[in-house]
Amino acid sequence: MRDLGWQREPAGRPEPTQATPASWEVGTMSDEKNRDSKAKESGQGKKERRVFSAEKKYQIFLEAQRGEKPVGEILRREGIYSSDLARIQKQVREGALERLSARSGTKPKTVPAEACEALKRELEEKERALAEQAVDLAVLRKKNNGGSWDR
């Protein structure tokens, strides 16, 4: 295995350990696989992905918008990248637009599943009864008119 002059971090960007031209050599795929397998064997697995709650994202968004502290300081403290902050800002913007575009007033009422099923059964029963009455009506018309629909 060739020494590339930097160590692979489990979750994040690699930090160079030496700044020599020899460290700029490109390794092969097998070298990368060997490094990854050695990291797993030594117990250096990938860090678990951090998931921020909606409140935490909004707090980070507000702090960045206020401008009291440099954005870089906020990013370092929270351990996120500028692309993460951009994604949070986009989510806040989309959520605000969605909420502001919603019409005010009463919300459409939702029917519980049991009530919906009961209404469907009732509709089927009434449709069956209507079909039976239509057949009865046709039979009665034939009897009264002697089988002619024109009279």
CORFEN-V417193 format. One record per residue. RES is the residue in one small letter. PHI is phi in degrees with one decimal (NA if undefined). D_FIRST is the distance of its C-alpha to the first C-alpha in Angstrom with 2 decimals. Layout:
# CORFEN-V417193
{{RES	PHI	D_FIRST} {RES	PHI	D_FIRST}}
This chain:
# CORFEN-V417193
{{m	NA	0.00} {r	-83.9	3.78} {d	-83.8	6.55} {l	-90.2	9.04} {g	88.5	11.80} {w	-148.0	12.97} {q	-108.6	12.88} {r	-77.6	14.01} {e	-84.4	17.57} {p	-60.4	18.93} {a	-137.8	22.02} {g	146.2	22.42} {r	-94.9	20.96} {p	-71.3	17.82} {e	-110.0	18.89} {p	-66.7	17.34} {t	-98.5	16.66} {q	-136.1	16.90} {a	-114.0	18.91} {t	-104.6	17.72} {p	-58.1	17.40} {a	-66.1	13.89} {s	-78.1	12.93} {w	-91.3	14.59} {e	-66.5	12.18} {v	-93.9	11.72} {g	-86.4	8.57} {t	-90.5	9.36} {m	-62.6	11.00} {s	-65.2	8.83} {d	-62.2	5.95} {e	-65.3	9.12} {k	-63.4	10.47} {n	-62.0	7.91} {r	-62.1	8.52} {d	-64.5	12.13} {s	-68.0	12.61} {k	-65.9	11.46} {a	-64.9	13.85} {k	-69.2	16.50} {e	-65.9	16.25} {s	-82.5	16.70} {g	87.2	19.70} {q	-94.1	18.52} {g	-82.9	20.02} {k	-72.4	21.48} {k	-70.1	24.65} {e	-71.9	27.83} {r	-69.5	29.40} {r	-83.3	32.35} {v	-121.8	35.61} {f	-89.1	38.41} {s	-74.0	42.01} {a	-61.4	44.43} {e	-64.6	46.14} {k	-66.1	42.97} {k	-60.2	42.07} {y	-67.1	45.64} {q	-63.1	45.53} {i	-62.7	42.41} {f	-59.0	44.14} {l	-62.8	47.35} {e	-63.6	45.68} {a	-69.2	43.85} {q	-71.4	47.13} {r	-62.0	49.18} {g	80.6	47.29} {e	-70.5	48.06} {k	-119.1	44.42} {p	-61.8	41.76} {v	-60.4	39.79} {g	-58.8	36.49} {e	-65.2	37.69} {i	-64.0	38.60} {l	-62.0	35.25} {r	-63.9	33.37} {r	-62.0	35.79} {e	-85.0	35.48} {g	72.7	31.71} {i	-123.0	32.14} {y	-97.9	31.36} {s	-63.5	34.08} {s	-66.8	33.58} {d	-66.1	34.44} {l	-64.6	37.56} {a	-61.9	38.51} {r	-65.8	38.27} {i	-62.7	40.46} {q	-61.1	42.95} {k	-65.1	43.15} {q	-63.1	43.79} {v	-64.5	46.52} {r	-61.5	48.11} {e	-62.6	48.15} {g	-64.9	49.55} {a	-66.5	52.22} {l	-63.8	53.25} {e	-62.8	53.46} {r	-69.5	55.57} {l	-73.2	57.80} {s	-81.2	58.45} {a	-69.5	59.68} {r	-73.4	63.46} {s	-83.3	65.31} {g	116.7	67.91} {t	-74.5	67.95} {k	-84.9	64.91} {p	-63.3	65.42} {k	-78.0	66.24} {t	-104.8	64.07} {v	-100.0	65.70} {p	-61.3	64.31} {a	-60.0	63.05} {e	-63.3	65.99} {a	-65.4	68.51} {c	-64.4	66.92} {e	-64.2	67.10} {a	-63.0	70.71} {l	-64.9	71.64} {k	-64.7	70.09} {r	-61.9	72.08} {e	-61.8	75.25} {l	-63.5	74.75} {e	-61.3	74.33} {e	-62.3	77.52} {k	-67.7	79.47} {e	-65.6	78.27} {r	-63.0	79.40} {a	-63.1	82.77} {l	-63.6	83.20} {a	-64.1	82.49} {e	-62.1	85.06} {q	-66.8	87.63} {a	-65.6	87.02} {v	-65.5	87.76} {d	-59.5	90.88} {l	-62.5	92.04} {a	-63.4	91.68} {v	-64.8	93.73} {l	-63.8	96.43} {r	-63.5	96.71} {k	-64.1	97.21} {k	-65.3	99.93} {n	-69.5	101.75} {n	-95.0	101.57} {g	71.1	102.12} {g	93.6	98.71} {s	-101.5	98.95} {w	-85.0	96.44} {d	-77.8	98.60} {r	-81.0	101.43}}
